[in-house]
Amino acid sequence: TNPGRGSHNWTVTVPINRVPVVATDLTNPPYIFDYAPPPIIYRLIPDRTNRTEGGITVILDGFFPTFDKKYIEDNVLFANRAIPKVNVLSWNLTAIFITLPPKDTLGPADQYVFLVTVNIADQTSNAVPFYFDILSVEILVSGAQYIPPPEDVYAFTSGGLVTLFARPSGNIDGLTYQWTITNIAGTTITIQGVNLSAQSFSFTYEELDGTNIGDYIFSVTVRNILNSTASDTVVLRKLEAGLPQIIVTVLESSQNGRTRASPVAPLEINALVQVLNPPAIEFTLNYTWYFAGQVYEFSSADSAPDNTTTAARFGRILTIPQDQIRAAANPYTARLV
């Protein structure tokens, strides 16, 4: 304050810390979210299931700053495919809770391992695998005659070759096979030259326990890379040598011209028929086919025009018209006795 008269000029010096600022486009998302570290997944709880239909709760344990499913960019992904927002139940800084979608919505039918990631804005976490731990096996037998329940055995006699094949399905990565053979008394049986760690093997009548007859139990256990196992068992009945026997094996279908461009062609299913130790008298083979709840019976001498209106062309070949294929609940299953 100046109590005197007249005008005066005053100079005031104020210290200011000056910091240079670089011009930045604040509408650019990388600038906005660079302050938050990227998301991290430590583990999945659980990290596997055998339920292909999904529906279980899976917890993503990790670090998920600013995650919020209301933002279109914030997602949980399986194999780079975002799961529906409704499947994201809740979340916090260290966990995201989801309902596992059905397997068939996540990727191809033959895919069983899915890499899981989390997106927050433009940042993506590390990938952690989730496993659909599904494994099964079925033993297929050729060269023996199946006798349905209550017997439920495959019978064979001399003069042929029996083949066992383990058909796995599911997660077959790193699959190994182990067969065991026992007689009805539980004694382990070996077959010379047969690799019991192979997927398939064959043997003759004499190679299985010499001239002994009776029931033999064949079992296979498969193990995949996840250390999961599956097993199947069949019983083979060794009959007396030299008995006449008819062996029937239904082969994979011959499409007979059926293509996407020509889907109306009939479906052909072929049967391999072997007659072992045939009798010295003349005989005729008669066939009975079962397809989609219908029965077709005819002999090897029967024939019919090769068109789409007949169900039987020759005894060992079943020709299914297109209209019946469409009506069948399981159109590619056929059985010949």
MOLINCOR-V596787 format. One record per pair of residues at least 24 apart in sequence whose ideal C-beta (glycine too) atoms are under 7 Angstrom apart, sorted by the first residue. I is the first residue (numbers start at 1). J is the second residue. Records with the same first field share a line. If there is no record, write none. Layout:
# MOLINCOR-V596787
I->J / J
This chain:
# MOLINCOR-V596787
29->121 / 122
30->122
33->121 / 122 / 123
36->65 / 66
37->65
38->123 / 125
39->63 / 64 / 67 / 118 / 120 / 123 / 125
40->125 / 126
41->116 / 118 / 125 / 126 / 128
43->128
44->116 / 128 / 130
47->130 / 131
48->130 / 131 / 133 / 226
49->100 / 132 / 133
50->133 / 134
52->102 / 103 / 132 / 134
53->102
54->100 / 101 / 102 / 103
55->99 / 100
56->100
57->97 / 99
58->98 / 100
59->95 / 97
60->95 / 96 / 98 / 118
61->94 / 95
62->94 / 125
63->93 / 94
64->91 / 93 / 96 / 118 / 120
65->93
66->120
67->91 / 96 / 118 / 120
73->119 / 121 / 122
74->119 / 120
75->119
76->118
77->116 / 117 / 119
78->106 / 114 / 116 / 130
79->106 / 107 / 114 / 115
81->106
103->132
112->170 / 171
131->226
132->171
133->171 / 226 / 228
134->170 / 171
135->168 / 170 / 171 / 222 / 224 / 228 / 230
136->169 / 170 / 230
137->166 / 167 / 168 / 220 / 222 / 230 / 231 / 232
138->167 / 232
139->164 / 166 / 218 / 220 / 232 / 234
140->165 / 167
141->234
142->249
143->247
144->236 / 247
145->245 / 246 / 247
152->235
153->215 / 235 / 236 / 237
154->234 / 236 / 237
155->237 / 239
156->205 / 236 / 238 / 239
157->205 / 239 / 240 / 241 / 242 / 243 / 245 / 276 / 277
158->205 / 241 / 242 / 277
159->276 / 277
160->247 / 274 / 276
161->202 / 204
162->202 / 203 / 236
163->200 / 202
164->200 / 201 / 218
165->199 / 200
166->199 / 200 / 220 / 222
168->222
171->224 / 226
172->224
173->224 / 225
174->224 / 225
175->222 / 224
176->222 / 223
177->220 / 222
178->220 / 221
179->218 / 219 / 220
180->219
181->216 / 218
182->217
183->209 / 214 / 216
184->214 / 215
189->216
205->241
208->238
213->238 / 239 / 240
214->238
242->277
243->277
244->276 / 277 / 278 / 279
245->276 / 277
246->273 / 275
247->274 / 276
248->273 / 336
250->334 / 335 / 336
253->332
264->308 / 322
266->308 / 319 / 320 / 321 / 322
267->320 / 325
268->317 / 319
269->318 / 334
270->316 / 317
271->316 / 336
273->316
285->315
287->315 / 316 / 336
288->337
289->318 / 334 / 336
290->334 / 335
291->318 / 320 / 334
292->324 / 328 / 329 / 330 / 331
